[in-house]
Amino acid sequence: MGMNIALQSVGFICAVFLFFNLRYLNKQQARIEDETVELTEKELKRLQHTADVQGVDLETARKMHRGVRFAT
């Protein structure tokens, strides 16, 4: 029974971690989509990587990131 409690605890911790991590990723995505916000160096690097892979400019890469959300 102790093993069952331990595994349920691990599952609960994983669920809580996923919840907060996906909320954080959704906030990052919303920030990239907002065209009035000036992006940080890290966000620009992420967009530049997308632009390089897709063969497009940064504005097109920024538009490509629209609409993706994680269910929390």
N, CA, C, O and CB atoms as a CASP TS submission, in Angstrom:
PFRMAT TS
TARGET T0000
AUTHOR 0000-0000-0000
METHOD Language model
MODEL 1
PARENT N/A
ATOM      1  N   MET     1       0.816  -1.178   0.000  1.00  0.00           N
ATOM      2  CA  MET     1       0.000   0.000   0.000  1.00  0.00           C
ATOM      3  C   MET     1       0.876   1.264   0.000  1.00  0.00           C
ATOM      4  O   MET     1       0.487   2.299  -0.542  1.00  0.00           O
ATOM      5  CB  MET     1      -0.937  -0.014   1.203  1.00  0.00           C
ATOM      6  N   GLY     2       2.038   1.166   0.603  1.00  0.00           N
ATOM      7  CA  GLY     2       2.961   2.295   0.613  1.00  0.00           C
ATOM      8  C   GLY     2       3.425   2.657  -0.792  1.00  0.00           C
ATOM      9  O   GLY     2       3.575   3.834  -1.120  1.00  0.00           O
ATOM     10  N   MET     3       3.652   1.629  -1.629  1.00  0.00           N
ATOM     11  CA  MET     3       4.071   1.874  -3.010  1.00  0.00           C
ATOM     12  C   MET     3       2.954   2.593  -3.779  1.00  0.00           C
ATOM     13  O   MET     3       3.227   3.486  -4.581  1.00  0.00           O
ATOM     14  CB  MET     3       4.445   0.539  -3.715  1.00  0.00           C
ATOM     15  N   ASN     4       1.719   2.208  -3.539  1.00  0.00           N
ATOM     16  CA  ASN     4       0.577   2.852  -4.191  1.00  0.00           C
ATOM     17  C   ASN     4       0.500   4.331  -3.816  1.00  0.00           C
ATOM     18  O   ASN     4       0.279   5.178  -4.681  1.00  0.00           O
ATOM     19  CB  ASN     4      -0.733   2.138  -3.809  1.00  0.00           C
ATOM     20  N   ILE     5       0.676   4.639  -2.559  1.00  0.00           N
ATOM     21  CA  ILE     5       0.649   6.033  -2.098  1.00  0.00           C
ATOM     22  C   ILE     5       1.807   6.817  -2.714  1.00  0.00           C
ATOM     23  O   ILE     5       1.631   7.963  -3.128  1.00  0.00           O
ATOM     24  CB  ILE     5       0.719   6.098  -0.551  1.00  0.00           C
ATOM     25  N   ALA     6       2.983   6.205  -2.775  1.00  0.00           N
ATOM     26  CA  ALA     6       4.148   6.870  -3.359  1.00  0.00           C
ATOM     27  C   ALA     6       3.922   7.174  -4.837  1.00  0.00           C
ATOM     28  O   ALA     6       4.233   8.274  -5.293  1.00  0.00           O
ATOM     29  CB  ALA     6       5.401   6.003  -3.185  1.00  0.00           C
ATOM     30  N   LEU     7       3.389   6.224  -5.584  1.00  0.00           N
ATOM     31  CA  LEU     7       3.151   6.445  -7.006  1.00  0.00           C
ATOM     32  C   LEU     7       2.046   7.472  -7.244  1.00  0.00           C
ATOM     33  O   LEU     7       2.120   8.249  -8.197  1.00  0.00           O
ATOM     34  CB  LEU     7       2.793   5.133  -7.686  1.00  0.00           C
ATOM     35  N   GLN     8       1.029   7.484  -6.394  1.00  0.00           N
ATOM     36  CA  GLN     8      -0.005   8.504  -6.512  1.00  0.00           C
ATOM     37  C   GLN     8       0.571   9.889  -6.223  1.00  0.00           C
ATOM     38  O   GLN     8       0.188  10.867  -6.864  1.00  0.00           O
ATOM     39  CB  GLN     8      -1.171   8.199  -5.558  1.00  0.00           C
ATOM     40  N   SER     9       1.470   9.973  -5.280  1.00  0.00           N
ATOM     41  CA  SER     9       2.118  11.249  -4.966  1.00  0.00           C
ATOM     42  C   SER     9       2.968  11.726  -6.143  1.00  0.00           C
ATOM     43  O   SER     9       2.940  12.906  -6.491  1.00  0.00           O
ATOM     44  CB  SER     9       2.989  11.116  -3.700  1.00  0.00           C
ATOM     45  N   VAL    10       3.715  10.820  -6.750  1.00  0.00           N
ATOM     46  CA  VAL    10       4.525  11.176  -7.914  1.00  0.00           C
ATOM     47  C   VAL    10       3.621  11.636  -9.056  1.00  0.00           C
ATOM     48  O   VAL    10       3.937  12.614  -9.734  1.00  0.00           O
ATOM     49  CB  VAL    10       5.400   9.977  -8.362  1.00  0.00           C
ATOM     50  N   GLY    11       2.517  10.957  -9.275  1.00  0.00           N
ATOM     51  CA  GLY    11       1.576  11.347 -10.315  1.00  0.00           C
ATOM     52  C   GLY    11       0.988  12.725 -10.063  1.00  0.00           C
ATOM     53  O   GLY    11       0.840  13.519 -10.992  1.00  0.00           O
ATOM     54  N   PHE    12       0.654  13.010  -8.817  1.00  0.00           N
ATOM     55  CA  PHE    12       0.113  14.322  -8.456  1.00  0.00           C
ATOM     56  C   PHE    12       1.148  15.417  -8.695  1.00  0.00           C
ATOM     57  O   PHE    12       0.815  16.474  -9.230  1.00  0.00           O
ATOM     58  CB  PHE    12      -0.339  14.332  -6.985  1.00  0.00           C
ATOM     59  N   ILE    13       2.389  15.176  -8.307  1.00  0.00           N
ATOM     60  CA  ILE    13       3.455  16.159  -8.505  1.00  0.00           C
ATOM     61  C   ILE    13       3.673  16.410  -9.993  1.00  0.00           C
ATOM     62  O   ILE    13       3.864  17.552 -10.410  1.00  0.00           O
ATOM     63  CB  ILE    13       4.766  15.682  -7.843  1.00  0.00           C
ATOM     64  N   CYS    14       3.645  15.355 -10.790  1.00  0.00           N
ATOM     65  CA  CYS    14       3.790  15.507 -12.243  1.00  0.00           C
ATOM     66  C   CYS    14       2.637  16.308 -12.833  1.00  0.00           C
ATOM     67  O   CYS    14       2.856  17.146 -13.708  1.00  0.00           O
ATOM     68  CB  CYS    14       3.869  14.134 -12.920  1.00  0.00           C
ATOM     69  N   ALA    15       1.426  16.067 -12.375  1.00  0.00           N
ATOM     70  CA  ALA    15       0.261  16.798 -12.875  1.00  0.00           C
ATOM     71  C   ALA    15       0.356  18.282 -12.529  1.00  0.00           C
ATOM     72  O   ALA    15       0.044  19.132 -13.362  1.00  0.00           O
ATOM     73  CB  ALA    15      -1.033  16.203 -12.299  1.00  0.00           C
ATOM     74  N   VAL    16       0.781  18.597 -11.314  1.00  0.00           N
ATOM     75  CA  VAL    16       0.927  19.992 -10.901  1.00  0.00           C
ATOM     76  C   VAL    16       2.022  20.665 -11.722  1.00  0.00           C
ATOM     77  O   VAL    16       1.855  21.802 -12.164  1.00  0.00           O
ATOM     78  CB  VAL    16       1.247  20.086  -9.389  1.00  0.00           C
ATOM     79  N   PHE    17       3.135  19.977 -11.927  1.00  0.00           N
ATOM     80  CA  PHE    17       4.223  20.524 -12.745  1.00  0.00           C
ATOM     81  C   PHE    17       3.742  20.806 -14.169  1.00  0.00           C
ATOM     82  O   PHE    17       4.012  21.880 -14.707  1.00  0.00           O
ATOM     83  CB  PHE    17       5.420  19.548 -12.773  1.00  0.00           C
ATOM     84  N   LEU    18       3.044  19.868 -14.777  1.00  0.00           N
ATOM     85  CA  LEU    18       2.535  20.063 -16.132  1.00  0.00           C
ATOM     86  C   LEU    18       1.570  21.237 -16.204  1.00  0.00           C
ATOM     87  O   LEU    18       1.621  22.021 -17.151  1.00  0.00           O
ATOM     88  CB  LEU    18       1.849  18.797 -16.625  1.00  0.00           C
ATOM     89  N   PHE    19       0.698  21.367 -15.223  1.00  0.00           N
ATOM     90  CA  PHE    19      -0.263  22.457 -15.204  1.00  0.00           C
ATOM     91  C   PHE    19       0.444  23.808 -15.244  1.00  0.00           C
ATOM     92  O   PHE    19       0.121  24.656 -16.077  1.00  0.00           O
ATOM     93  CB  PHE    19      -1.151  22.361 -13.964  1.00  0.00           C
ATOM     94  N   PHE    20       1.403  24.009 -14.350  1.00  0.00           N
ATOM     95  CA  PHE    20       2.079  25.298 -14.289  1.00  0.00           C
ATOM     96  C   PHE    20       3.009  25.510 -15.481  1.00  0.00           C
ATOM     97  O   PHE    20       3.143  26.635 -15.963  1.00  0.00           O
ATOM     98  CB  PHE    20       2.865  25.411 -12.994  1.00  0.00           C
ATOM     99  N   ASN    21       3.645  24.457 -15.959  1.00  0.00           N
ATOM    100  CA  ASN    21       4.523  24.579 -17.118  1.00  0.00           C
ATOM    101  C   ASN    21       3.728  24.953 -18.371  1.00  0.00           C
ATOM    102  O   ASN    21       4.167  25.811 -19.136  1.00  0.00           O
ATOM    103  CB  ASN    21       5.287  23.267 -17.347  1.00  0.00           C
ATOM    104  N   LEU    22       2.583  24.338 -18.593  1.00  0.00           N
ATOM    105  CA  LEU    22       1.771  24.654 -19.763  1.00  0.00           C
ATOM    106  C   LEU    22       1.181  26.051 -19.672  1.00  0.00           C
ATOM    107  O   LEU    22       1.047  26.727 -20.692  1.00  0.00           O
ATOM    108  CB  LEU    22       0.659  23.633 -19.925  1.00  0.00           C
ATOM    109  N   ARG    23       0.824  26.501 -18.470  1.00  0.00           N
ATOM    110  CA  ARG    23       0.362  27.888 -18.303  1.00  0.00           C
ATOM    111  C   ARG    23       1.471  28.868 -18.670  1.00  0.00           C
ATOM    112  O   ARG    23       1.222  29.881 -19.323  1.00  0.00           O
ATOM    113  CB  ARG    23      -0.108  28.137 -16.849  1.00  0.00           C
ATOM    114  N   TYR    24       2.697  28.560 -18.247  1.00  0.00           N
ATOM    115  CA  TYR    24       3.843  29.406 -18.572  1.00  0.00           C
ATOM    116  C   TYR    24       4.077  29.450 -20.079  1.00  0.00           C
ATOM    117  O   TYR    24       4.312  30.522 -20.636  1.00  0.00           O
ATOM    118  CB  TYR    24       5.101  28.902 -17.856  1.00  0.00           C
ATOM    119  N   LEU    25       4.016  28.299 -20.743  1.00  0.00           N
ATOM    120  CA  LEU    25       4.212  28.251 -22.188  1.00  0.00           C
ATOM    121  C   LEU    25       3.116  29.005 -22.929  1.00  0.00           C
ATOM    122  O   LEU    25       3.390  29.649 -23.941  1.00  0.00           O
ATOM    123  CB  LEU    25       4.261  26.808 -22.663  1.00  0.00           C
ATOM    124  N   ASN    26       1.882  28.936 -22.443  1.00  0.00           N
ATOM    125  CA  ASN    26       0.790  29.695 -23.052  1.00  0.00           C
ATOM    126  C   ASN    26       1.018  31.202 -22.921  1.00  0.00           C
ATOM    127  O   ASN    26       0.729  31.957 -23.849  1.00  0.00           O
ATOM    128  CB  ASN    26      -0.547  29.308 -22.408  1.00  0.00           C
ATOM    129  N   LYS    27       1.533  31.636 -21.778  1.00  0.00           N
ATOM    130  CA  LYS    27       1.818  33.059 -21.589  1.00  0.00           C
ATOM    131  C   LYS    27       2.934  33.520 -22.520  1.00  0.00           C
ATOM    132  O   LYS    27       2.870  34.617 -23.074  1.00  0.00           O
ATOM    133  CB  LYS    27       2.199  33.340 -20.128  1.00  0.00           C
ATOM    134  N   GLN    28       3.946  32.691 -22.691  1.00  0.00           N
ATOM    135  CA  GLN    28       5.020  33.014 -23.626  1.00  0.00           C
ATOM    136  C   GLN    28       4.472  33.138 -25.044  1.00  0.00           C
ATOM    137  O   GLN    28       4.820  34.068 -25.771  1.00  0.00           O
ATOM    138  CB  GLN    28       6.126  31.943 -23.573  1.00  0.00           C
ATOM    139  N   GLN    29       3.624  32.212 -25.427  1.00  0.00           N
ATOM    140  CA  GLN    29       3.049  32.217 -26.766  1.00  0.00           C
ATOM    141  C   GLN    29       2.192  33.459 -26.982  1.00  0.00           C
ATOM    142  O   GLN    29       2.250  34.072 -28.047  1.00  0.00           O
ATOM    143  CB  GLN    29       2.218  30.953 -26.996  1.00  0.00           C
ATOM    144  N   ALA    30       1.407  33.829 -25.993  1.00  0.00           N
ATOM    145  CA  ALA    30       0.572  35.021 -26.103  1.00  0.00           C
ATOM    146  C   ALA    30       1.439  36.268 -26.245  1.00  0.00           C
ATOM    147  O   ALA    30       1.083  37.196 -26.972  1.00  0.00           O
ATOM    148  CB  ALA    30      -0.353  35.149 -24.879  1.00  0.00           C
ATOM    149  N   ARG    31       2.564  36.289 -25.560  1.00  0.00           N
ATOM    150  CA  ARG    31       3.475  37.432 -25.649  1.00  0.00           C
ATOM    151  C   ARG    31       4.074  37.547 -27.040  1.00  0.00           C
ATOM    152  O   ARG    31       4.199  38.652 -27.568  1.00  0.00           O
ATOM    153  CB  ARG    31       4.590  37.313 -24.610  1.00  0.00           C
ATOM    154  N   ILE    32       4.444  36.431 -27.641  1.00  0.00           N
ATOM    155  CA  ILE    32       5.008  36.452 -28.994  1.00  0.00           C
ATOM    156  C   ILE    32       3.952  36.900 -30.001  1.00  0.00           C
ATOM    157  O   ILE    32       4.273  37.603 -30.959  1.00  0.00           O
ATOM    158  CB  ILE    32       5.560  35.059 -29.378  1.00  0.00           C
ATOM    159  N   GLU    33       2.710  36.506 -29.798  1.00  0.00           N
ATOM    160  CA  GLU    33       1.639  36.871 -30.723  1.00  0.00           C
ATOM    161  C   GLU    33       1.289  38.355 -30.643  1.00  0.00           C
ATOM    162  O   GLU    33       0.862  38.936 -31.641  1.00  0.00           O
ATOM    163  CB  GLU    33       0.403  36.036 -30.441  1.00  0.00           C
ATOM    164  N   ASP    34       1.457  38.971 -29.493  1.00  0.00           N
ATOM    165  CA  ASP    34       1.105  40.375 -29.311  1.00  0.00           C
ATOM    166  C   ASP    34       2.130  41.248 -30.039  1.00  0.00           C
ATOM    167  O   ASP    34       3.295  41.315 -29.646  1.00  0.00           O
ATOM    168  CB  ASP    34       1.039  40.740 -27.796  1.00  0.00           C
ATOM    169  N   GLU    35       1.682  41.908 -31.093  1.00  0.00           N
ATOM    170  CA  GLU    35       2.597  42.686 -31.923  1.00  0.00           C
ATOM    171  C   GLU    35       3.009  44.010 -31.280  1.00  0.00           C
ATOM    172  O   GLU    35       3.948  44.650 -31.753  1.00  0.00           O
ATOM    173  CB  GLU    35       1.962  42.955 -33.260  1.00  0.00           C
ATOM    174  N   THR    36       2.331  44.432 -30.216  1.00  0.00           N
ATOM    175  CA  THR    36       2.679  45.694 -29.561  1.00  0.00           C
ATOM    176  C   THR    36       3.806  45.525 -28.536  1.00  0.00           C
ATOM    177  O   THR    36       4.357  46.512 -28.050  1.00  0.00           O
ATOM    178  CB  THR    36       1.450  46.281 -28.880  1.00  0.00           C
ATOM    179  N   VAL    37       4.144  44.279 -28.210  1.00  0.00           N
ATOM    180  CA  VAL    37       5.164  43.995 -27.197  1.00  0.00           C
ATOM    181  C   VAL    37       6.529  43.877 -27.862  1.00  0.00           C
ATOM    182  O   VAL    37       6.674  43.234 -28.901  1.00  0.00           O
ATOM    183  CB  VAL    37       4.826  42.697 -26.417  1.00  0.00           C
ATOM    184  N   GLU    38       7.533  44.510 -27.242  1.00  0.00           N
ATOM    185  CA  GLU    38       8.899  44.353 -27.726  1.00  0.00           C
ATOM    186  C   GLU    38       9.462  43.055 -27.153  1.00  0.00           C
ATOM    187  O   GLU    38       9.430  42.837 -25.942  1.00  0.00           O
ATOM    188  CB  GLU    38       9.789  45.580 -27.330  1.00  0.00           C
ATOM    189  N   LEU    39       9.970  42.210 -28.020  1.00  0.00           N
ATOM    190  CA  LEU    39      10.417  40.880 -27.611  1.00  0.00           C
ATOM    191  C   LEU    39      11.807  40.933 -26.993  1.00  0.00           C
ATOM    192  O   LEU    39      12.621  41.796 -27.320  1.00  0.00           O
ATOM    193  CB  LEU    39      10.411  39.926 -28.804  1.00  0.00           C
ATOM    194  N   THR    40      12.060  39.986 -26.088  1.00  0.00           N
ATOM    195  CA  THR    40      13.376  39.863 -25.461  1.00  0.00           C
ATOM    196  C   THR    40      14.327  39.158 -26.413  1.00  0.00           C
ATOM    197  O   THR    40      13.926  38.653 -27.461  1.00  0.00           O
ATOM    198  CB  THR    40      13.283  39.097 -24.120  1.00  0.00           C
ATOM    199  N   GLU    41      15.584  39.136 -26.030  1.00  0.00           N
ATOM    200  CA  GLU    41      16.610  38.478 -26.853  1.00  0.00           C
ATOM    201  C   GLU    41      16.317  36.981 -27.013  1.00  0.00           C
ATOM    202  O   GLU    41      16.500  36.421 -28.094  1.00  0.00           O
ATOM    203  CB  GLU    41      18.007  38.677 -26.227  1.00  0.00           C
ATOM    204  N   LYS    42      15.869  36.349 -25.945  1.00  0.00           N
ATOM    205  CA  LYS    42      15.557  34.916 -25.988  1.00  0.00           C
ATOM    206  C   LYS    42      14.400  34.643 -26.951  1.00  0.00           C
ATOM    207  O   LYS    42      14.440  33.685 -27.723  1.00  0.00           O
ATOM    208  CB  LYS    42      15.208  34.397 -24.576  1.00  0.00           C
ATOM    209  N   GLU    43      13.374  35.486 -26.900  1.00  0.00           N
ATOM    210  CA  GLU    43      12.222  35.311 -27.788  1.00  0.00           C
ATOM    211  C   GLU    43      12.598  35.571 -29.239  1.00  0.00           C
ATOM    212  O   GLU    43      12.122  34.881 -30.140  1.00  0.00           O
ATOM    213  CB  GLU    43      11.081  36.239 -27.372  1.00  0.00           C
ATOM    214  N   LEU    44      13.452  36.564 -29.467  1.00  0.00           N
ATOM    215  CA  LEU    44      13.913  36.831 -30.823  1.00  0.00           C
ATOM    216  C   LEU    44      14.750  35.684 -31.364  1.00  0.00           C
ATOM    217  O   LEU    44      14.674  35.359 -32.549  1.00  0.00           O
ATOM    218  CB  LEU    44      14.713  38.120 -30.863  1.00  0.00           C
ATOM    219  N   LYS    45      15.550  35.070 -30.499  1.00  0.00           N
ATOM    220  CA  LYS    45      16.340  33.913 -30.901  1.00  0.00           C
ATOM    221  C   LYS    45      15.433  32.754 -31.319  1.00  0.00           C
ATOM    222  O   LYS    45      15.689  32.069 -32.309  1.00  0.00           O
ATOM    223  CB  LYS    45      17.269  33.478 -29.758  1.00  0.00           C
ATOM    224  N   ARG    46      14.370  32.553 -30.540  1.00  0.00           N
ATOM    225  CA  ARG    46      13.407  31.491 -30.846  1.00  0.00           C
ATOM    226  C   ARG    46      12.731  31.746 -32.192  1.00  0.00           C
ATOM    227  O   ARG    46      12.575  30.830 -32.999  1.00  0.00           O
ATOM    228  CB  ARG    46      12.348  31.385 -29.730  1.00  0.00           C
ATOM    229  N   LEU    47      12.332  32.994 -32.426  1.00  0.00           N
ATOM    230  CA  LEU    47      11.718  33.338 -33.708  1.00  0.00           C
ATOM    231  C   LEU    47      12.715  33.223 -34.855  1.00  0.00           C
ATOM    232  O   LEU    47      12.356  32.782 -35.947  1.00  0.00           O
ATOM    233  CB  LEU    47      11.147  34.751 -33.657  1.00  0.00           C
ATOM    234  N   GLN    48      13.952  33.613 -34.618  1.00  0.00           N
ATOM    235  CA  GLN    48      14.972  33.509 -35.660  1.00  0.00           C
ATOM    236  C   GLN    48      15.207  32.054 -36.049  1.00  0.00           C
ATOM    237  O   GLN    48      15.396  31.743 -37.225  1.00  0.00           O
ATOM    238  CB  GLN    48      16.284  34.149 -35.192  1.00  0.00           C
ATOM    239  N   HIS    49      15.196  31.170 -35.064  1.00  0.00           N
ATOM    240  CA  HIS    49      15.346  29.741 -35.354  1.00  0.00           C
ATOM    241  C   HIS    49      14.188  29.246 -36.224  1.00  0.00           C
ATOM    242  O   HIS    49      14.401  28.513 -37.190  1.00  0.00           O
ATOM    243  CB  HIS    49      15.416  28.924 -34.041  1.00  0.00           C
ATOM    244  N   THR    50      12.967  29.648 -35.880  1.00  0.00           N
ATOM    245  CA  THR    50      11.807  29.270 -36.685  1.00  0.00           C
ATOM    246  C   THR    50      11.934  29.826 -38.090  1.00  0.00           C
ATOM    247  O   THR    50      11.644  29.131 -39.064  1.00  0.00           O
ATOM    248  CB  THR    50      10.509  29.763 -36.035  1.00  0.00           C
ATOM    249  N   ALA    51      12.365  31.077 -38.201  1.00  0.00           N
ATOM    250  CA  ALA    51      12.519  31.703 -39.515  1.00  0.00           C
ATOM    251  C   ALA    51      13.574  30.992 -40.344  1.00  0.00           C
ATOM    252  O   ALA    51      13.394  30.802 -41.547  1.00  0.00           O
ATOM    253  CB  ALA    51      12.883  33.177 -39.365  1.00  0.00           C
ATOM    254  N   ASP    52      14.674  30.595 -39.714  1.00  0.00           N
ATOM    255  CA  ASP    52      15.732  29.882 -40.436  1.00  0.00           C
ATOM    256  C   ASP    52      15.258  28.519 -40.927  1.00  0.00           C
ATOM    257  O   ASP    52      15.530  28.131 -42.063  1.00  0.00           O
ATOM    258  CB  ASP    52      16.959  29.712 -39.544  1.00  0.00           C
ATOM    259  N   VAL    53      14.555  27.804 -40.074  1.00  0.00           N
ATOM    260  CA  VAL    53      14.082  26.469 -40.446  1.00  0.00           C
ATOM    261  C   VAL    53      13.059  26.552 -41.576  1.00  0.00           C
ATOM    262  O   VAL    53      13.096  25.753 -42.511  1.00  0.00           O
ATOM    263  CB  VAL    53      13.468  25.755 -39.228  1.00  0.00           C
ATOM    264  N   GLN    54      12.140  27.527 -41.490  1.00  0.00           N
ATOM    265  CA  GLN    54      11.073  27.660 -42.482  1.00  0.00           C
ATOM    266  C   GLN    54      11.510  28.443 -43.718  1.00  0.00           C
ATOM    267  O   GLN    54      10.843  28.386 -44.751  1.00  0.00           O
ATOM    268  CB  GLN    54       9.873  28.333 -41.856  1.00  0.00           C
ATOM    269  N   GLY    55      12.618  29.170 -43.624  1.00  0.00           N
ATOM    270  CA  GLY    55      13.093  29.956 -44.761  1.00  0.00           C
ATOM    271  C   GLY    55      12.273  31.221 -44.987  1.00  0.00           C
ATOM    272  O   GLY    55      12.030  31.609 -46.130  1.00  0.00           O
ATOM    273  N   VAL    56      11.847  31.865 -43.902  1.00  0.00           N
ATOM    274  CA  VAL    56      11.037  33.088 -43.996  1.00  0.00           C
ATOM    275  C   VAL    56      11.665  34.172 -43.127  1.00  0.00           C
ATOM    276  O   VAL    56      12.637  33.919 -42.415  1.00  0.00           O
ATOM    277  CB  VAL    56       9.558  32.820 -43.560  1.00  0.00           C
ATOM    278  N   ASP    57      11.098  35.397 -43.188  1.00  0.00           N
ATOM    279  CA  ASP    57      11.607  36.475 -42.342  1.00  0.00           C
ATOM    280  C   ASP    57      10.965  36.410 -40.951  1.00  0.00           C
ATOM    281  O   ASP    57      10.090  35.582 -40.697  1.00  0.00           O
ATOM    282  CB  ASP    57      11.337  37.852 -42.998  1.00  0.00           C
ATOM    283  N   LEU    58      11.418  37.300 -40.054  1.00  0.00           N
ATOM    284  CA  LEU    58      10.964  37.257 -38.659  1.00  0.00           C
ATOM    285  C   LEU    58       9.477  37.556 -38.509  1.00  0.00           C
ATOM    286  O   LEU    58       8.800  36.920 -37.701  1.00  0.00           O
ATOM    287  CB  LEU    58      11.758  38.240 -37.832  1.00  0.00           C
ATOM    288  N   GLU    59       8.959  38.514 -39.274  1.00  0.00           N
ATOM    289  CA  GLU    59       7.536  38.849 -39.159  1.00  0.00           C
ATOM    290  C   GLU    59       6.661  37.672 -39.575  1.00  0.00           C
ATOM    291  O   GLU    59       5.643  37.400 -38.938  1.00  0.00           O
ATOM    292  CB  GLU    59       7.203  40.078 -40.015  1.00  0.00           C
ATOM    293  N   THR    60       7.046  36.984 -40.623  1.00  0.00           N
ATOM    294  CA  THR    60       6.287  35.812 -41.061  1.00  0.00           C
ATOM    295  C   THR    60       6.389  34.703 -40.019  1.00  0.00           C
ATOM    296  O   THR    60       5.413  34.000 -39.759  1.00  0.00           O
ATOM    297  CB  THR    60       6.796  35.312 -42.433  1.00  0.00           C
ATOM    298  N   ALA    61       7.562  34.546 -39.428  1.00  0.00           N
ATOM    299  CA  ALA    61       7.733  33.532 -38.381  1.00  0.00           C
ATOM    300  C   ALA    61       6.868  33.860 -37.174  1.00  0.00           C
ATOM    301  O   ALA    61       6.315  32.962 -36.540  1.00  0.00           O
ATOM    302  CB  ALA    61       9.211  33.428 -37.960  1.00  0.00           C
ATOM    303  N   ARG    62       6.750  35.145 -36.857  1.00  0.00           N
ATOM    304  CA  ARG    62       5.920  35.564 -35.727  1.00  0.00           C
ATOM    305  C   ARG    62       4.450  35.261 -36.009  1.00  0.00           C
ATOM    306  O   ARG    62       3.718  34.845 -35.111  1.00  0.00           O
ATOM    307  CB  ARG    62       6.113  37.070 -35.439  1.00  0.00           C
ATOM    308  N   LYS    63       4.022  35.465 -37.239  1.00  0.00           N
ATOM    309  CA  LYS    63       2.641  35.170 -37.617  1.00  0.00           C
ATOM    310  C   LYS    63       2.378  33.660 -37.616  1.00  0.00           C
ATOM    311  O   LYS    63       1.254  33.225 -37.366  1.00  0.00           O
ATOM    312  CB  LYS    63       2.330  35.761 -39.003  1.00  0.00           C
ATOM    313  N   MET    64       3.409  32.867 -37.895  1.00  0.00           N
ATOM    314  CA  MET    64       3.255  31.412 -37.923  1.00  0.00           C
ATOM    315  C   MET    64       2.996  30.841 -36.532  1.00  0.00           C
ATOM    316  O   MET    64       2.424  29.758 -36.410  1.00  0.00           O
ATOM    317  CB  MET    64       4.498  30.764 -38.524  1.00  0.00           C
ATOM    318  N   HIS    65       3.402  31.542 -35.493  1.00  0.00           N
ATOM    319  CA  HIS    65       3.239  31.065 -34.124  1.00  0.00           C
ATOM    320  C   HIS    65       1.838  31.282 -33.577  1.00  0.00           C
ATOM    321  O   HIS    65       1.553  30.880 -32.449  1.00  0.00           O
ATOM    322  CB  HIS    65       4.230  31.744 -33.234  1.00  0.00           C
ATOM    323  N   ARG    66       0.978  31.892 -34.331  1.00  0.00           N
ATOM    324  CA  ARG    66      -0.375  32.205 -33.844  1.00  0.00           C
ATOM    325  C   ARG    66      -1.257  30.976 -33.753  1.00  0.00           C
ATOM    326  O   ARG    66      -1.163  30.053 -34.563  1.00  0.00           O
ATOM    327  CB  ARG    66      -1.031  33.226 -34.748  1.00  0.00           C
ATOM    328  N   GLY    67      -2.116  30.987 -32.745  1.00  0.00           N
ATOM    329  CA  GLY    67      -3.168  29.994 -32.656  1.00  0.00           C
ATOM    330  C   GLY    67      -2.832  28.710 -31.935  1.00  0.00           C
ATOM    331  O   GLY    67      -3.710  27.862 -31.774  1.00  0.00           O
ATOM    332  N   VAL    68      -1.605  28.528 -31.494  1.00  0.00           N
ATOM    333  CA  VAL    68      -1.241  27.286 -30.818  1.00  0.00           C
ATOM    334  C   VAL    68      -1.360  27.499 -29.325  1.00  0.00           C
ATOM    335  O   VAL    68      -0.737  28.405 -28.772  1.00  0.00           O
ATOM    336  CB  VAL    68       0.195  26.828 -31.201  1.00  0.00           C
ATOM    337  N   ARG    69      -2.156  26.670 -28.667  1.00  0.00           N
ATOM    338  CA  ARG    69      -2.327  26.756 -27.217  1.00  0.00           C
ATOM    339  C   ARG    69      -2.362  25.360 -26.623  1.00  0.00           C
ATOM    340  O   ARG    69      -2.764  24.399 -27.279  1.00  0.00           O
ATOM    341  CB  ARG    69      -3.615  27.530 -26.855  1.00  0.00           C
ATOM    342  N   PHE    70      -1.938  25.261 -25.381  1.00  0.00           N
ATOM    343  CA  PHE    70      -2.013  24.020 -24.639  1.00  0.00           C
ATOM    344  C   PHE    70      -3.220  24.066 -23.714  1.00  0.00           C
ATOM    345  O   PHE    70      -3.488  25.098 -23.100  1.00  0.00           O
ATOM    346  CB  PHE    70      -0.713  23.772 -23.842  1.00  0.00           C
ATOM    347  N   ALA    71      -3.936  22.986 -23.608  1.00  0.00           N
ATOM    348  CA  ALA    71      -5.091  22.924 -22.705  1.00  0.00           C
ATOM    349  C   ALA    71      -4.598  22.759 -21.282  1.00  0.00           C
ATOM    350  O   ALA    71      -3.821  21.850 -20.990  1.00  0.00           O
ATOM    351  CB  ALA    71      -6.049  21.763 -23.091  1.00  0.00           C
ATOM    352  N   THR    72      -5.052  23.641 -20.386  1.00  0.00           N
ATOM    353  CA  THR    72      -4.653  23.530 -18.984  1.00  0.00           C
ATOM    354  C   THR    72      -5.868  23.352 -18.107  1.00  0.00           C
ATOM    355  O   THR    72      -5.738  23.239 -16.888  1.00  0.00           O
ATOM    356  CB  THR    72      -3.858  24.759 -18.542  1.00  0.00           C
TER
END
